[in-house]
Amino acid sequence: MGRFFYLIIGRLIEKLSFGYLSVTPTFLRQPVNQRATEYGWVLSNLWRIDGTKILDIGAGNSPFALAARRSGYEVIPIDKRRIPSVIQADATNLPWPKESFEGVTLISVIEHTDSHTNKQIIDEIWRVLKPEGILFLTTEFSWDGERKGNGVRIFTMDSLKALLKDFLLIQVKFFASIDKSGNRISAKPVEIPKDADGIMVLAKPRKR
C-alpha cells in the first residue's frame, strides 16, 4: 500500500513540477521545480527496487529521505558537508561493504565534480549496489556538449554512457529548465534530446 501511494504521489509531484505551477514567479518556482521534478521521478520509480535500503548521495537538505521513509524505505542520506541529520561521508570512499544497498540516488551531483572524481563515485556505487540494485541519476545535459555558461559540467549521451559503462541503462528521460535565451523556466519534459538541458537515468550494475 505504501509503495503504491508513493508511486502516485511521485508522479503527481513530477506532473506539477513540469509546468503546472507556472503561476508562481520564476525566481521562486525554478529551484523548487527542478528538484521536485528529479525527486518526484525517483519516488515514482521506487517500486522498481527489490528491497528497501537506499543510499542518497549528495543529499543536502532534500526532504526525499523523510518522504521515502514514510513509505517503509530505509534511506541513508550522505553529503560531504556537515548537515544536520545527514551523514558526512566521502562518496569516493563509501564506508559500507560490497552489495549493501538495493538503491542509490545521485541527484544533480556529477555536474559539480571533475571526471576523475566522478569515475571514483560511480565505481563506489557499483561496489555498494546489489547485483539487481538500481542507480537513480540526474545531471545537466546537452545534445552537442556545448556549455551553458553556468560553471558546471555538461554531459552528452556519449559521455554519460562512458561514465556508466559498468551499468545497463533501463530508463532515460529528458527535461528542459532553461529557455533558448538562457533564462530559467519551469521544468518540463521533452521528447527530443536536443531540446533538453537535463537528463534522468535509471541504471543497473553490469557484471564485471
C-alpha positions as CSV (number, residue, x, y, z in Angstrom):
1,M,0.0,0.0,0.0
2,G,2.8,2.4,1.0
3,R,4.8,1.9,-2.2
4,F,1.7,2.3,-4.4
5,F,0.9,5.5,-2.6
6,Y,4.3,7.0,-3.2
7,L,4.2,5.9,-6.8
8,I,1.1,8.0,-7.2
9,I,2.5,10.9,-5.1
10,G,5.8,10.8,-7.1
11,R,4.0,11.0,-10.4
12,L,1.8,13.9,-9.1
13,I,4.9,15.8,-8.0
14,E,6.5,15.1,-11.3
15,K,3.5,16.4,-13.2
16,L,3.1,19.5,-11.0
17,S,6.8,20.4,-11.4
18,F,6.6,20.0,-15.2
19,G,4.9,23.4,-15.6
20,Y,1.6,23.1,-13.7
21,L,2.9,25.7,-11.2
22,S,3.5,28.4,-13.9
23,V,1.5,31.0,-11.9
24,T,4.4,31.1,-9.4
25,P,7.1,33.7,-10.1
26,T,10.1,32.1,-11.9
27,F,12.6,33.2,-9.2
28,L,10.6,31.2,-6.6
29,R,9.5,28.4,-8.9
30,Q,12.5,27.1,-10.6
31,P,14.8,25.9,-7.8
32,V,11.9,24.0,-6.2
33,N,10.6,22.6,-9.5
34,Q,13.8,21.2,-10.8
35,R,14.4,19.2,-7.6
36,A,10.7,18.4,-7.4
37,T,11.0,17.0,-10.9
38,E,14.0,14.9,-10.1
39,Y,12.9,13.6,-6.7
40,G,9.3,13.1,-8.0
41,W,10.8,10.9,-10.7
42,V,12.7,9.0,-8.1
43,L,9.7,8.5,-5.9
44,S,7.6,7.4,-8.8
45,N,10.1,4.7,-9.6
46,L,10.9,3.3,-6.1
47,W,8.6,0.4,-6.8
48,R,11.3,-1.0,-9.1
49,I,13.7,-1.6,-6.2
50,D,13.7,-5.2,-4.9
51,G,14.3,-4.2,-1.2
52,T,14.1,-1.1,1.0
53,K,17.7,0.1,1.6
54,I,18.7,3.3,-0.3
55,L,21.8,5.4,-0.2
56,D,21.1,9.1,-1.1
57,I,24.5,10.7,-2.2
58,G,24.8,14.4,-2.1
59,A,21.5,14.6,-0.1
60,G,21.9,18.2,1.1
61,N,18.7,19.4,2.8
62,S,16.4,17.4,0.5
63,P,13.2,16.0,2.0
64,F,13.5,12.8,-0.1
65,A,14.7,10.7,2.8
66,L,11.8,11.6,5.0
67,A,9.3,11.1,2.2
68,A,10.6,7.7,1.3
69,R,11.0,6.6,5.0
70,R,7.3,7.2,5.4
71,S,6.7,4.5,2.8
72,G,8.9,2.0,4.6
73,Y,12.2,2.6,2.8
74,E,15.4,2.8,4.8
75,V,17.1,5.9,3.3
76,I,20.7,6.8,4.4
77,P,21.4,10.4,3.3
78,I,25.1,11.4,2.9
79,D,26.9,14.6,2.0
80,K,30.5,15.9,2.0
81,R,29.3,18.9,4.1
82,R,28.2,18.9,7.7
83,I,24.4,19.0,7.6
84,P,22.0,18.1,10.5
85,S,20.5,14.6,10.2
86,V,22.8,13.8,7.2
87,I,25.9,11.5,7.5
88,Q,29.1,13.3,6.5
89,A,30.8,10.9,4.1
90,D,33.1,10.8,1.1
91,A,31.3,9.4,-2.0
92,T,34.6,8.3,-3.5
93,N,35.3,6.1,-0.4
94,L,31.9,4.9,0.9
95,P,32.1,3.4,4.4
96,W,29.8,0.4,3.6
97,P,30.7,-3.1,2.4
98,K,30.1,-4.5,-1.0
99,E,26.4,-5.0,-2.1
100,S,24.9,-3.1,0.8
101,F,22.1,-1.3,-1.0
102,E,19.1,-2.0,-3.2
103,G,19.1,1.6,-4.5
104,V,21.4,4.6,-4.8
105,T,20.3,8.1,-5.7
106,L,22.8,10.6,-7.3
107,I,20.7,13.7,-7.9
108,S,22.5,16.7,-9.6
109,V,25.9,15.7,-8.2
110,I,28.2,14.7,-11.0
111,E,28.0,18.0,-12.9
112,H,29.8,19.6,-9.9
113,T,32.8,17.3,-9.8
114,D,35.7,16.5,-12.2
115,S,35.9,13.4,-14.4
116,H,38.3,11.6,-12.1
117,T,36.1,12.1,-9.1
118,N,33.1,11.1,-11.0
119,K,34.7,7.8,-12.0
120,Q,35.5,7.1,-8.4
121,I,32.0,7.9,-7.3
122,I,30.4,5.6,-9.9
123,D,32.9,2.8,-9.1
124,E,31.9,3.1,-5.4
125,I,28.2,3.0,-6.3
126,W,28.8,-0.1,-8.4
127,R,30.5,-1.7,-5.4
128,V,27.8,-1.0,-2.8
129,L,24.8,-1.8,-5.1
130,K,23.4,-5.3,-5.0
131,P,23.5,-7.1,-8.4
132,E,19.9,-6.3,-9.1
133,G,20.1,-2.8,-7.4
134,I,19.1,0.4,-9.2
135,L,21.0,3.7,-9.6
136,F,18.9,6.9,-9.9
137,L,21.0,9.6,-11.6
138,T,20.2,13.1,-12.8
139,T,22.6,15.7,-14.3
140,E,23.0,18.6,-16.7
141,F,22.7,17.5,-20.3
142,S,23.4,18.9,-23.8
143,W,23.0,17.1,-27.1
144,D,26.0,18.8,-28.6
145,G,28.1,19.1,-25.4
146,E,28.2,22.9,-25.5
147,R,28.5,24.6,-22.1
148,K,25.7,26.9,-21.0
149,G,27.9,29.2,-19.0
150,N,26.7,28.3,-15.5
151,G,30.0,26.8,-14.4
152,V,29.0,23.1,-14.2
153,R,30.0,20.1,-16.2
154,I,27.6,19.3,-19.1
155,F,27.2,15.7,-20.2
156,T,26.3,14.4,-23.6
157,M,24.7,11.0,-24.1
158,D,28.1,9.6,-25.1
159,S,30.0,11.0,-22.1
160,L,27.3,9.8,-19.7
161,K,27.3,6.3,-21.3
162,A,31.1,6.2,-21.0
163,L,30.9,7.1,-17.3
164,L,28.2,4.4,-16.8
165,K,30.0,1.8,-18.8
166,D,29.5,-0.8,-16.0
167,F,25.8,-0.1,-15.8
168,L,22.8,-1.1,-18.0
169,L,20.5,1.9,-18.7
170,I,16.9,0.8,-18.2
171,Q,15.2,4.2,-18.4
172,V,16.3,7.6,-19.8
173,K,14.1,10.8,-19.6
174,F,14.9,14.3,-20.6
175,F,13.7,17.7,-19.3
176,A,14.3,21.3,-20.1
177,S,14.6,24.1,-17.4
178,I,16.4,26.7,-19.5
179,D,14.9,28.5,-22.5
180,K,16.8,29.4,-25.7
181,S,17.8,32.8,-24.2
182,G,19.4,31.1,-21.2
183,N,16.7,32.0,-18.7
184,R,15.5,29.6,-16.1
185,I,11.9,28.3,-16.7
186,S,9.6,25.8,-15.1
187,A,11.0,22.3,-15.7
188,K,9.1,20.5,-18.4
189,P,9.6,17.1,-20.1
190,V,10.9,16.9,-23.7
191,E,10.9,14.0,-26.1
192,I,13.7,15.3,-28.3
193,P,17.1,15.1,-26.6
194,K,18.5,18.2,-28.5
195,D,15.8,20.3,-26.7
196,A,16.9,19.1,-23.2
197,D,19.3,20.5,-20.7
198,G,18.7,17.8,-18.0
199,I,18.6,14.0,-18.1
200,M,17.3,11.4,-15.6
201,V,18.6,7.8,-15.8
202,L,17.8,4.5,-14.2
203,A,20.6,2.0,-14.4
204,K,21.5,-1.4,-13.1
205,P,25.1,-2.7,-12.5
206,R,26.6,-5.0,-15.1
207,K,28.7,-8.0,-14.1
208,R,32.4,-7.2,-14.2
